[in-house]
């Protein structure tokens, strides 16, 4: 029998053991991205609440109103008796928002990616993924039984060469739109051409792009001017820019109907509670009506980058609110996190296996609810916390 204690000790020694932080409360004054952990108030620079909607009163009000009518839980899967009015309306609104014929709700982004990958690829077929694709895309590809290959990160030409060398069309070419740990964008226009040339479904997981990128918040596809024909399968999550919970797949009506019939992670799970869907509808309306939120987060991102680079803080070339600060080792990342916490900031250390070996980092995320003063103070503390690692500046 495998010794779990020995494995945990090994992780501890390598500074790779993960620990949960318990958020005791959120500091509501001014809704300025502050929370309380272990009795201390911290400015949160680790959440994915890019538009600052997670604690917006309109979402709480929509959730409460729906719960008073529909109750707290759905009590069944969508295909039994769990599919309600709020689900139906949210799917319609998500389809309109993404410019697709239909959308299908899932309980999580993980479940949505499992559904897509296991339904659209199968044994004897091939699935090609970016090397830094999200774990759920990789796991879904493996579970599908397809032959899984991964191309060099962000290299559409490498994907083209791999497909051409095999001679047969791949079932799926899958990528994140915005990579969650690096903040960079996939070369979607080139990938769309590669997928079309080889008869593959282009699957774009735009969890970190939707709501943030594009003229209307349509995500990385809108940013590049790509429509549903170029990228027929879009996966989005609702717990990041939209401040709620759950996920969806958007595409044409045949794709959605096929997933309803075939996707095990849709068929065999309880539907999202209707109050969650109601809150998401409120968030979607706010995201569409208040474009200043997108503008604000990009302004703060530019401010952070300018200040950090001037202060000698190592950064990668990320144009999004995800700003990785690369460090020498897991131990260095953990030490930097602790120093920032002591200074009043929550910036979580990201270590393998979430990132490749040698890729430990702090992952700073900017949100519309941060202030300029908070951003400037974080930069000042990062310069102190990262001083020993400046020689690794890319």
N, C-alpha and C positions, 0 to 999 in steps of 0.2 A: 504493500500500500504506500502511495506517495505521501511523504511527510509534508503536510501543509505548514507546520511550524517552521521547518527548515526553509521552505520557499519564502515565507513571510520574512524570516530573518535575512535572507539573501536580498530581498527587495529593500529592506531597511538599511542594510549596509551600503547598498548601491545608491541610496537616496532616491529610490524609485517607488517607495510605498506611498500610496495616496491616502489622504485623510479628508474627511468631510468637514466643512465649516458649517456650523449651525447659525443661521441668520435668526436672531431673536426678534427683531422688529425692523421696520423701515422708518426712517426719519422723514416725516411727511412735510415739514416746513419748507415751502417753496418747491417741493418735488425735485430736489437737486441731487439725485443719485447717491443718497447717503443711506447707510444701513448700520445696524448694531450687531456686533459679533463679540461674544464673551465679555459683554458689558461695555465695549468700546465702540464709539462711533467712527465709522470709516467711510471715506469716499470711494464708491465702487467703480473701478475701472476694469472690471472683468466680465460684466454682464453683456448679453447680446441684445439688450433692449435699446436698439439703435435710435429709435424715434421717441423714446421716452413715454411709451404708451402703457406699459405693464401695470402702472399704478394710477393711470388716469381715471378720474371719478366716473367718466361716461361708461367705461368698461364694467366697473363694479355695479353701477346702476342697471345696466343692461342684464348683467348676470343675475342680480337679485330679482329683477322683474320677471325674468324667464323662470327662475327657480320657484317663484311663488305659484306659477302656473303649471310648469312641466315637472317640477321636483328636482332632486339633486342628481339623479342618475338615469341613464337610458334603459337599464335593466335587461337589455337584449342586444343582439347584433343588429346591424342595419337590415339584414335580410330576414329577420324574424319580426320583431315589433319595435326595434330601437331607433328606426329612422323617423325623425320628427320634422315639424315645420321649420324650425330654425336650421336644421341640417340642410334641408332642401333649398332654403333661401340663400344660405351661405354658399352652397355649391354654385348656385346661379350667379351670385355676385363675384365669386372667385373666377368663374369662367369669363365673365365680362371684363374683369380687371386684367386678366392675362391675355385676352384676345383669343380665347379658345372656345370650341363648341360646348364642351362640358368640363366639369371638375368633379373629383371624387374625394371625399374626406377620409382620412385615416387617423388613427389614434396617436401616431408619432411619425416623424420623418424616417425613423428606422423601419417602421412597418411599411411605409409607402415605398421606400427603396427596395425592400424585400419583395414586395408585390410586383413591382415593375420588372426587376431582374429575373425573378423566378418564373414569371408569366411569359415574358417575351423571349427568353433564351432557354434552351433545353439541351439534353444530351445529343452529342454529335454536332452541336453548333459552337460558335465562338463568341466570347464576350471580351472586348478590349477596353481597358480602363486606364486613366491617368494613374501614374504611380502614387500620387498623393490623394487619390479619391477617398471620400469618406468611408469609414469602416463599414457602414451599412450597404454601400454599393458593392464593396468587395465581398462581404458576407453573402449578399443576395446572389452575386455571380457564382460564388462557390456552391451555394445551395441549389442553384439551377441545374447543376450537372454539366453545364457547358464547359468547354475548354477556356480557361481564364488566362489572359495575357495582359501585361501592364507595360505601357510605353513611358518613355522618359517624360518627366513632369513638364507639362506645358508645351510639348514638342509635337505639333500636328504633323510635321514631316516624318517624325519617327513612327507615328501611328500609321501614316500612309505606307511607309516602307514595310511595316509589319503585316499590314493587310495584303499588300501586293505580293509579298513573299509567299504567303500561304495559298494564294490562288483562288480560294473560295470566299464567298461573301460572309462577313460576320453578321451575327444576329443583332448585336448591340455594340455601340461605341458610347461609353458613358464617362461623364466628367462632372465635377463640381463647376458651378458658374464662378463663384468666388470661393477660394480655398480657405477653410475655416481657421487653419493655424498659420498660414502665410499671408493671407489677405490679398493675394494677387488674383488676377482674372485668367480664366482659361481662354485660349485663342479660338473663341467660338466660331467666327466666320470661316476660318480654315478647317476646323473640325467638321463644320456643316458640309463643306464641299467634299471632304474625305468620306464622310458617312454616306452622302448621296452617291458618290462614285462607286461605292462598294455595296450598296443596297442594305445598309445597316440602319437600325433605329438609332438616332442621336438622342440620348437621355441626358438631360441637364438637371442636376440637383442645384437649385438656386436658393438654398436655404438662407445664405448670407447676402444675397443680392436683392431679392424682392423687397420692395419698400424703401430701399436705400439708393439704388442705382437707377438711371434712366430719367427722362424728363418728367414722367408721371409716377415714378417708383416701380415701374414694370420690371426692374431687375437687370441682370447682365445681358439678357437677350435684347431688351429695349435699348440698353446702352450701346450695343453693337448694331442696332437696326435690323434684327433678325425676327422673322415671323414664325408662325406655327408650321409652315412648310419646311423651313430650314431646320427647326428643332421640334419634331413632332411630339416628344414626351418631356413635359416639364414637371418637376417635383418641387414643391415649396413647403416650407414649414410656417407655422403660425405662432410659435413661441419665441420668435426673435424680434424682427422689426414690428410685428403686429402685436406683441406683448401678451399673447394669449397662450394657447396650447393646441397641439395637434398638427396635422399636415394634410396635403392634398396632392393629387396628380391631376394635371390638366392636359387635355388633348382633344382629338376629335371624338365623335359619339361612338364610333366603333371601338376605339381604344378603351374608353371608359366602360362600355358594356362588356368587353372582353375581360377586363380586370374584375368587374363585378362577378362574372361567372367563374374565373379561374384563380384569383389571388387569395391564397390561403390566409394571409395576414389581414385581409379585409373580411373574408367570409366568417372566420372562426374567432372573432373578438368582439367584445361589447362596444357599441357605438359611443363616441364622445358624448358626455352629458350635454343636453340642449343648452343649458346656461352658458357653457363654454363657447358654443357656436354663436350664441347671442352676443356675448362679449366680443368675439372676433368680428362680427358684423359691425359693431360699433367702432372697433379699431380700424377696420378697412375704410369706413366712412371718414374717420379722422385723417387717416393717411392720405386719402385722395383729396380732402378739402384743405388740409394744412400743409401745403408744400414747403412752408418755411422750416418744417422739421428736417426734411432732407437737406435743405440748404444749410441749416444750422450745423448738422453733424459733419458736413463736408468742410465748413469753415473751421470748426474746431479741430478736425483732422489736419488741415493745412497748418493751423497754428501750432499744434503739437509737433508736427514734423519739423517745421522751421526752428522751433525752440530746441528740440532734442538734438538735431543735427548741429546747431550752433554750440550746444553744450557738450558735444562730443559723445552723446549717447549713441550706441550702435543701433542702426535700423536697417531693415530690409527695404526693398523697393516696392512698397505696397501703396496703392492709390485709394484704399478703402478705409473705413473706420477700424479695421483690424490692423494693429501696428505691432508686429513682433519685435522684441528686443533680444537678439541672439546673445547667448552667454556661453562660457567655455564648457560648462558641465552641469549635470543635474544638481550637484552640491552648490555650485555658484548661483543657480536659479533659485534654489530653496533659500539660500542666505539672502539674496536680494529681495525675495518676497517678504521675509521676516523683517528686514530693515524698513521696507516700505510700510508694512503694517504698523511698526513702531512709530512711524511718522504720520500715520492716519490714513493710509491708502490701501485698498485691497486690489492687488494685481497678482493674479495666480501664476505660479511657476508651472510651465508645461514641460513634461519630460517624456522620454520613451516609455511605452510604445506608442503614445499619442503622436509623437514626432519621431523621425528616424534617429538612430544612435548618433550622438554628437550634435543633435539639433535642439538641445534644451534651450528654453527661452522664457522670458516674461511675455505674456500676451496682453497688451494694452488694447482696450476697446473704448472708442469714443461714442458718446450718446448725446442726443439733442438737449438733455437736461443738465449736462455739465456746464459749468461757468468758465469763463476765461481765466479767472483767478485759480480755480481748481486745476485746470490744465497747466498753467504756468508753475504752480506749486509742485505738481507731479513731476514735471520736467526737472525742476531743481533737485528733487529727491532722487530721481533716476540717475542724474549725473553723479551723485554721491554713491548710490548703491552699485552702479555699474563701472565705477572708476577703474577697478583692476582689470576689466575686460576690454578696454578701449582698443587694445591692439588687434582685436578680432573684427573690427569694423570692416564690412565687406567692401 
